[in-house]
Amino acid sequence: MLGTLYGLGVGPGDPELLTVKAFRKLKESHVIAYPKKQKGSKSYAQKIIDVYVQPGEKEMLGLVFPMTKDPVILEQKWSETVESVWERLQEGKDVAFVTEGDPLLYSTFIHMMRLMQERHPAAAIEVVPGISSMNGAASRLGLPLADGDDHVAIIPARDDYDAMKRAIEEHDCVIFIKVAKVIDLMLAVLKELNLLSKASVVTKVTSDEEIIWKADELQGAELEYLTLMVVRK
């Protein structure tokens, strides 16, 4: 019997936002797979589940996902990662791949699932949804993301002034993820549209490292990767 690969959404940061089903799968699975940082520090998803998994209780399978665009390196590392998980599945072990937020929303698990399906069609894969950082931000900010007939967009922020401006103009609410690298551009767009006061920025939402920023204090700021911006008109 093959084991099952579970894509396990563990929420935006607060361990108490783990679903009951995700908690059960953590306890039942033989192996916990998690994104592993090359420098050895704990990944964000691993920190979230730390309170639920005792050292030595499970096999902890750290998987390195290189931050590079080199196709040769990417193919090699991803191949190693998929085969490492497949090896456990062949042994009849269930593998819970933990990911912050939801496994099917801008998650590393998406590529893992696709490659596993492509290379090992016999693999059983199940997804346990999780609370996203967008939902976490709405809760922490006390800000409805949508009401009535509102139009909402989730957009990776990028270095394209016109596209970012158009996204704000065309929607009632926009959640910009990966905003840290283009924060000055985003601030310039908001200033032009006179919407600076309508923007909220949150880092590591709901976690014990959470920071909520005022948009007008972020000019030139260096923000962490797990930062998003909510623009609600």
C-alpha positions in Angstrom: 0.0 0.0 0.0 1.3 3.4 -0.9 1.1 6.2 1.6 -0.8 9.5 0.9 0.8 12.9 0.4 -1.2 15.6 2.2 -0.9 19.2 1.3 -1.5 20.7 4.7 -2.4 24.4 5.1 -1.3 25.5 8.6 -2.6 29.0 8.4 -1.1 32.5 8.4 1.0 32.4 11.5 -0.9 31.9 14.7 -0.8 28.1 15.6 -4.3 28.3 17.0 -5.6 29.0 13.5 -4.7 25.5 12.4 -7.9 23.6 11.4 -9.0 20.5 13.3 -8.5 18.4 10.2 -4.9 19.7 9.7 -4.2 19.0 13.4 -5.5 15.4 13.0 -3.4 14.8 9.8 -0.3 16.1 11.6 -0.8 13.6 14.4 -1.7 10.7 12.0 1.0 11.2 9.4 4.3 9.3 9.7 6.4 12.0 8.1 6.2 15.8 8.3 7.7 17.5 5.2 8.4 21.2 5.4 10.3 23.8 3.5 13.8 24.0 4.9 16.0 27.1 4.8 19.5 26.4 3.6 21.1 28.4 6.4 19.5 26.1 9.0 17.0 28.4 10.6 13.4 27.2 10.9 11.0 27.9 8.1 7.9 29.8 8.8 5.6 26.8 8.4 7.8 24.7 10.7 7.5 27.4 13.4 3.7 27.3 13.2 3.5 23.6 13.8 6.3 23.4 16.4 3.8 23.5 19.3 2.0 20.4 18.0 4.9 18.1 17.0 7.4 17.0 19.7 11.0 16.3 18.8 11.5 12.7 17.9 7.8 12.0 17.6 7.8 12.0 13.7 10.3 11.8 10.9 10.9 15.5 10.0 11.8 15.8 6.3 13.3 19.2 5.5 13.1 20.0 1.8 15.2 22.8 0.3 13.7 24.9 -2.4 16.5 26.9 -4.0 15.8 30.6 -4.6 17.2 30.7 -8.1 15.9 31.0 -11.7 18.6 28.7 -13.1 16.5 26.0 -14.8 19.2 23.3 -14.4 19.5 23.8 -10.7 15.8 24.0 -10.2 15.2 20.8 -12.1 17.8 19.0 -10.2 16.7 20.1 -6.7 13.0 19.6 -7.5 13.7 16.1 -8.8 15.5 15.3 -5.5 12.7 16.7 -3.5 9.9 14.8 -5.3 11.9 11.5 -5.2 12.6 12.0 -1.5 8.9 12.2 -0.8 8.0 9.4 -3.2 10.5 7.1 -1.4 8.5 7.5 1.8 5.2 7.0 0.1 6.4 3.8 -1.4 7.2 2.6 2.1 3.5 3.0 2.9 4.1 6.2 5.0 1.7 9.1 4.9 3.6 12.4 4.3 2.1 15.7 5.5 3.7 18.6 3.6 3.0 21.7 5.7 2.7 25.1 4.1 1.7 28.5 5.6 -1.7 29.8 4.4 -3.5 27.5 2.0 -1.7 24.8 -0.1 -3.4 25.8 -3.4 -2.9 29.6 -3.1 0.5 30.8 -4.1 2.1 27.8 -2.4 5.2 25.7 -2.9 3.0 22.7 -2.6 1.4 23.4 -6.0 4.6 22.6 -7.9 5.2 19.6 -5.7 1.7 18.2 -6.4 2.1 18.8 -10.2 5.5 17.1 -10.4 4.4 14.2 -8.2 1.3 13.6 -10.4 3.5 13.8 -13.5 6.3 11.5 -12.4 4.3 9.2 -10.1 0.7 9.0 -11.3 -0.1 6.3 -8.7 0.6 8.7 -5.8 -2.5 9.5 -3.7 -2.6 13.2 -3.0 -5.1 15.1 -0.7 -5.3 18.8 0.2 -6.4 20.1 3.5 -7.2 23.8 3.0 -5.9 26.4 5.4 -6.6 30.0 6.5 -4.8 32.4 4.1 -2.8 35.4 5.1 -5.4 37.5 3.3 -8.1 36.2 5.7 -5.7 36.8 8.6 -5.0 40.3 7.5 -8.7 41.1 7.2 -9.3 39.9 10.7 -6.4 41.7 12.3 -7.2 45.0 10.5 -11.0 44.7 11.1 -11.4 45.3 7.4 -14.0 43.6 5.2 -12.4 42.4 2.0 -15.7 42.2 0.2 -19.3 43.2 0.7 -22.3 43.1 -1.6 -21.2 43.3 -5.2 -17.6 44.4 -4.4 -14.8 43.2 -6.8 -11.7 41.8 -5.1 -8.3 40.9 -6.5 -5.2 39.1 -5.1 -2.2 40.2 -7.1 1.6 39.6 -6.7 3.1 43.1 -6.6 5.6 43.8 -9.3 7.7 46.5 -10.8 5.0 47.7 -13.3 3.6 51.1 -12.3 0.7 51.1 -14.8 -0.4 47.5 -14.0 -0.4 48.2 -10.3 -2.4 51.4 -10.8 -4.9 49.7 -13.0 -5.4 46.9 -10.5 -6.4 49.4 -7.8 -8.6 51.4 -10.2 -10.5 48.4 -11.4 -11.3 46.8 -8.0 -12.9 47.8 -4.8 -10.3 45.9 -2.8 -6.9 44.6 -3.8 -4.6 42.4 -1.7 -1.0 42.8 -3.0 1.3 39.9 -1.9 5.1 40.0 -2.2 4.9 43.7 -1.8 8.2 44.2 0.0 10.4 44.4 -3.1 8.4 47.2 -4.7 7.1 49.1 -1.7 8.3 52.5 -2.9 6.6 52.0 -6.3 3.3 51.0 -4.6 3.4 54.1 -2.4 3.9 56.3 -5.4 0.8 54.7 -7.1 -1.2 55.2 -3.9 -0.1 58.9 -3.7 -1.2 59.5 -7.3 -4.6 58.0 -6.7 -4.9 59.8 -3.3 -5.4 56.4 -1.6 -2.5 56.3 0.8 -4.9 56.4 3.8 -6.8 53.5 2.3 -3.8 51.1 2.4 -2.7 48.8 5.2 0.5 46.8 5.3 1.1 43.7 7.5 4.2 41.5 8.0 3.8 37.9 9.2 0.1 38.4 10.0 -1.3 36.8 13.2 2.1 35.4 14.3 4.0 36.6 17.3 6.3 38.5 14.9 3.4 40.4 13.3 3.9 44.1 12.5 1.1 46.3 11.2 2.4 49.4 9.3 0.9 52.7 8.3 1.6 53.1 4.6 2.8 56.6 4.9 5.7 55.5 7.2 7.2 53.0 4.7 9.0 55.1 2.2 12.4 53.4 1.6 11.7 50.7 4.2 13.2 47.2 3.9 10.4 44.8 4.6 10.4 41.0 5.1 9.2 38.8 2.3 6.0 37.7 4.1 4.5 41.2 3.9 1.2 42.1 2.1 -0.7 45.3 1.4 -4.5 45.6 1.5 -6.0 48.6 -0.4 -9.7 49.0 0.3 -11.5 51.8 -1.3 
